[in-house]
Amino acid sequence: MKKILAMLLVSTLGVAATAQEITPYTQYKINEGVSVEVKKLKRVEKYGWDNFEVTYRLKNNTEFDLFKVDLTLYLVDKNDRQVGVVEVHDFKVPKNSDEEYLYVDLHSPYVNEKFDKIIVVKNNLEVMLETPEVTGLAKITCEPTFSSK
């Protein structure tokens, strides 16, 4: 009986936490207020073989705490061909912050590829919403905006 009650409570909280709504304009403003700049992408062997270590600056110029940020880094060679992709995820980014982060892409098949630039694309943002009635998350699927290094 206790297990059933616990499952009902968890499922109810899960629905409330993931079903929050925010206006399209607010989504746009949040997307515009979050920016990413890759500082360094290098091959490292201290975690084992074939790993990338990504150092990047993430600016959250919004009034919202971000629960999760999903990024895609496209590695592009001098002929403007994609030679690799690195998926980056970051959690718990505070509002009005400007911080440098480190992400390790383990066992990357692209560490030996030659690339000349990195194209950064924001994919999804999960925003923490806190109102007097409920606390939860709102997921924003970002329109592709490209920035390169």
Salt bridges, closest charged atoms under 4 A:
GLU37 OE2 - LYS39 NZ 3.60
GLU45 OE2 - ARG43 NH1 3.35
ASP50 OD1 - ARG43 NH2 2.94
GLU53 OE1 - LYS42 NZ 3.86
GLU53 OE2 - LYS46 NZ 3.53
ASP70 OD1 - LYS68 NZ 3.54
ASP70 OD1 - HIS89 ND1 2.76
ASP77 OD2 - ARG81 NH2 3.23
ASP80 OD1 - LYS117 NZ 3.72
ASP98 OD1 - ARG57 NH1 3.09
GLU100 OE1 - ARG57 NH2 3.79
